[in-house]
Amino acid sequence: MFRSAARHAPSARTGTSMAVVAMLCVQLGLAASVGLIDQLGSAGVAWLRLFWAGLLLLVLVRPRLSSFSRETLLAGVALGVVTSGMTLLFMAALTRLPLGTAAALEFLGPLGVAVLRSRGIARAWALVAAGGVVCLTQPWDGAVDGVGVAFALSAAVCWAGYILLTQRVGDAVSGIGGLAISMPVAAVVATFVVGPGIVGKLTPELLLAGLGLALLVPVVPFALEMGALRRLTAGAFGTLMALEPAIALVIGFFALHQVPNLIAVLGIGLVVAAGVGAERAGGRSPSGMVEETDGTPPTPAVGVPALPPG
């Protein structure tokens, strides 16, 4: 027996709140990670966070692979790969760029999702956010590290994939079951890429610090983002992520003493305006999902894909 999701659709406002808290956790975690980079390097810090996140979710959720469809399992694995890429590449960018600048460049990923997936006013807010990103990065002054920009833009591509895959997995699996697949995969990928060169540098203190960072980012924020993407369209979520560069700039100022200039402050105003506009444009259409009364995971309505094709 099914109930229409129109009667039980989670609110866009709740999704917005979850996304904002997730962004705060991410940026605080990144600021806290900077202090460990000198000891482990950017790749080592990224690996330590992913390792703990994957282990924690395996232990707490204990997913049964037999309960996943083949399509969902493949999407979860793909989500793990892009999560690992996003984390490793952004941490590499953070060693070369200020936190606010790196976050602004990475935001081009969700901005691209917003532009491609949104219509009407939501697309206009994406263009406002783009102006804010230009003000934050200020490419005309030639002072931005080119390699750092390349790392951040590569992370942006991974972030776009992360948004789309998180929504697909979140629609197919209840709770955080999807994360219990994707995060261990991300940990394995990161271990394969950088793990062998990091293990010898670990100390009990670093392991404990890594556990705390893993909770701050990615475990808590990724769980919140999966919940937010059940409540918002991919386009609205991508535009709402415009707030992240502004949050990063503020945290960089207070925690890392990275002082923005007036043009960067203008950029903050533009991305905040775009984020507020995204909330007004953003609830997911309830026609795409139905909910079973026995508490089983929501399934796509007949004839309606869980995520728009594209």
C-alpha positions in Angstrom: 0.0 0.0 0.0 1.3 3.4 -0.9 0.7 7.0 0.2 1.2 9.9 -2.0 4.3 11.8 -1.3 2.3 15.0 -1.8 0.9 14.4 1.7 4.2 13.7 3.4 6.7 15.6 1.3 9.5 17.1 3.6 9.7 20.8 3.5 12.2 22.8 1.4 12.8 24.9 4.5 14.0 21.9 6.5 16.2 20.9 3.6 17.7 24.4 3.5 18.5 24.3 7.2 20.1 20.9 6.9 22.3 22.1 4.0 23.4 25.3 5.8 24.4 23.3 9.0 26.3 20.9 6.7 28.2 23.7 5.1 29.2 25.1 8.5 30.5 21.7 9.6 32.5 21.3 6.4 34.2 24.7 6.6 34.9 24.4 10.3 36.4 21.0 9.6 38.5 22.3 6.8 39.8 25.2 8.9 40.7 22.7 11.6 42.4 20.4 9.1 44.9 23.2 8.1 46.8 22.7 11.3 47.5 19.0 10.5 48.7 19.6 6.9 52.2 20.4 8.0 52.4 17.0 9.7 50.6 14.7 7.2 50.3 16.8 4.0 47.0 17.7 2.4 46.5 14.2 0.9 47.3 12.6 4.3 44.7 14.7 6.1 42.1 13.9 3.5 42.9 10.2 3.7 42.7 10.2 7.5 39.2 11.8 7.4 38.0 9.4 4.8 39.4 6.4 6.5 37.7 7.1 9.8 34.4 8.1 8.1 34.3 4.8 6.1 35.1 2.8 9.2 32.6 4.5 11.4 29.8 4.1 8.9 30.6 0.4 8.4 30.5 -0.2 12.1 27.4 1.9 12.9 25.2 1.0 9.9 26.6 -2.4 8.9 25.0 -2.4 5.4 23.9 -5.6 3.8 24.9 -5.6 0.1 22.0 -8.0 -0.7 19.5 -5.3 0.3 20.7 -3.0 -2.5 19.7 -3.2 -6.1 22.4 -3.5 -8.7 21.8 0.1 -9.9 21.8 1.5 -6.4 25.0 -0.3 -5.5 26.8 0.9 -8.6 25.6 4.5 -7.8 26.9 4.2 -4.3 30.3 3.0 -5.5 30.4 5.9 -8.0 29.5 8.3 -5.2 32.4 6.9 -3.2 34.8 7.5 -6.0 33.8 11.1 -6.6 33.7 11.8 -2.8 37.3 10.7 -2.6 38.3 12.8 -5.6 36.5 15.8 -4.2 38.1 15.5 -0.8 41.7 14.8 -2.0 41.6 17.5 -4.7 40.1 20.2 -2.5 42.6 19.6 0.3 45.4 19.9 -2.3 43.9 23.2 -3.5 43.7 24.4 0.1 47.5 24.3 0.4 47.8 26.8 -2.4 44.8 29.0 -2.1 42.9 30.9 0.7 40.0 28.9 2.1 37.4 31.3 0.6 39.0 31.3 -2.8 39.3 27.6 -3.0 35.6 27.1 -1.8 34.5 29.7 -4.4 36.2 27.8 -7.3 34.9 24.5 -6.0 31.4 26.0 -6.0 31.5 26.1 -9.8 30.5 22.4 -9.6 27.1 22.9 -7.9 26.6 26.1 -9.8 26.9 24.1 -13.0 24.3 21.7 -11.7 22.0 24.7 -10.8 22.3 26.2 -14.3 21.7 22.9 -16.1 18.9 21.6 -14.0 17.0 24.7 -12.9 14.5 26.8 -14.8 13.2 30.3 -14.6 14.1 32.3 -11.5 16.3 29.6 -10.1 18.6 29.8 -13.1 18.7 33.6 -12.6 19.9 33.1 -9.0 22.6 30.9 -10.4 23.9 33.7 -12.6 23.9 36.1 -9.5 26.0 33.5 -7.7 28.4 33.3 -10.6 29.0 37.0 -10.3 29.8 36.5 -6.7 32.3 33.7 -7.5 34.1 36.0 -9.9 34.3 38.7 -7.2 35.7 36.2 -4.8 38.3 34.7 -7.1 39.2 38.0 -8.8 41.0 36.4 -11.8 42.1 39.8 -13.2 44.8 40.4 -10.6 46.8 37.4 -11.6 47.7 36.5 -8.1 45.9 33.2 -7.8 48.0 30.1 -7.9 47.4 28.3 -11.2 48.0 24.7 -9.9 45.7 25.5 -6.9 43.0 26.7 -9.3 43.3 23.5 -11.3 43.0 21.4 -8.1 39.9 23.4 -7.1 38.3 23.2 -10.5 38.8 19.4 -10.6 37.2 19.2 -7.1 34.3 21.2 -8.6 33.7 18.5 -11.2 33.7 15.9 -8.5 31.3 18.0 -6.4 28.8 18.2 -9.3 28.9 14.4 -9.6 28.5 14.1 -5.8 25.3 16.2 -5.8 23.6 14.2 -8.5 24.7 10.8 -7.2 23.9 11.7 -3.6 20.3 12.5 -4.6 20.0 9.3 -6.6 21.3 7.2 -3.8 19.3 9.1 -1.2 16.1 8.5 -3.1 16.7 4.8 -3.3 18.0 4.1 0.2 16.5 5.1 3.5 18.4 6.8 6.3 22.2 6.9 5.8 22.5 3.5 4.3 23.8 4.9 1.0 26.7 6.6 2.9 27.6 3.3 4.4 28.4 2.1 0.9 29.9 5.3 -0.5 32.2 6.3 2.3 34.0 2.9 2.7 34.5 3.1 -1.1 35.9 6.6 -0.8 38.3 5.4 2.0 39.5 2.5 -0.2 40.2 4.8 -3.1 42.0 7.3 -1.0 44.0 4.5 0.7 45.0 3.1 -2.8 46.1 6.6 -3.9 47.9 8.0 -0.9 47.6 5.6 2.0 51.0 3.8 1.7 53.0 7.0 2.1 51.0 8.2 5.1 50.8 5.2 7.5 54.3 5.5 8.8 53.7 9.1 9.8 50.7 8.4 12.1 50.8 8.7 15.8 48.0 8.1 18.4 47.4 11.8 18.7 47.0 12.2 14.9 44.7 9.2 14.8 42.5 10.8 17.5 42.5 14.1 15.7 41.5 12.4 12.5 38.5 10.7 14.2 37.3 14.1 15.4 37.7 15.6 11.9 35.9 12.7 10.3 32.8 13.4 12.4 32.9 17.1 11.6 33.6 16.4 7.9 32.5 14.2 6.2 30.2 12.1 8.4 27.8 14.7 9.8 27.6 17.1 6.9 27.3 14.3 4.2 24.5 12.8 6.2 22.8 16.2 6.4 23.3 16.8 2.7 21.8 13.5 1.8 18.7 14.5 3.8 18.7 17.9 2.2 18.8 16.4 -1.3 15.6 14.4 -0.4 13.9 17.7 0.2 15.3 20.0 -2.6 15.8 19.7 -6.3 19.4 19.2 -7.4 19.3 22.7 -9.1 18.0 24.4 -5.9 20.6 22.5 -3.8 23.4 23.5 -6.1 22.4 27.2 -6.0 22.0 27.1 -2.2 25.6 25.9 -2.1 26.5 29.5 -3.1 26.5 30.2 0.6 29.6 28.0 1.1 32.2 30.3 -0.4 30.9 33.1 1.9 30.9 30.8 4.9 34.5 29.8 4.0 35.6 33.4 3.7 34.2 34.3 7.1 35.7 31.2 8.8 39.0 31.9 7.0 39.0 35.4 8.4 38.3 34.5 12.0 40.1 31.1 12.2 43.0 31.5 9.7 43.4 35.3 9.7 42.8 35.4 5.9 41.5 39.0 5.3 39.3 39.6 2.2 39.3 42.8 0.2 36.2 44.9 -0.6 35.6 43.1 -3.9 35.5 39.8 -2.1 33.0 41.3 0.4 30.8 42.2 -2.6 31.1 38.6 -3.7 29.9 37.5 -0.3 26.8 39.7 -0.8 26.1 38.2 -4.2 26.4 34.6 -3.1 24.3 35.1 0.0 21.6 36.7 -2.1 21.7 33.8 -4.5 21.5 31.3 -1.5 18.4 33.1 -0.1 16.8 33.1 -3.6 17.5 29.4 -3.9 15.4 28.6 -0.8 12.4 30.3 -2.3 12.8 28.4 -5.6 13.7 25.1 -4.2 11.3 22.4 -3.0 11.4 19.0 -4.9 8.4 18.1 -6.8 6.5 15.5 -4.8 5.3 13.7 -7.9 8.7 12.0 -8.3 8.5 9.9 -5.1 6.1 7.7 -3.2 6.4 6.4 0.3 5.4 2.9 1.5 3.4 2.8 4.7 5.5 0.0 6.3 8.6 2.3 6.6 10.5 0.8 3.7 12.7 3.1 1.5 10.8 5.5 -0.8 10.6 4.4 -4.4 10.2 6.3 -7.7 6.6 6.8 -8.7 5.4 5.0 -11.8 6.7 6.7 -14.9 8.6 9.4 -13.0 12.4 9.1 -12.6 13.8 9.6 -9.1 16.2 12.2 -10.7 15.6 14.1 -13.9 17.5 12.5 -16.8 20.5 14.2 -18.0 
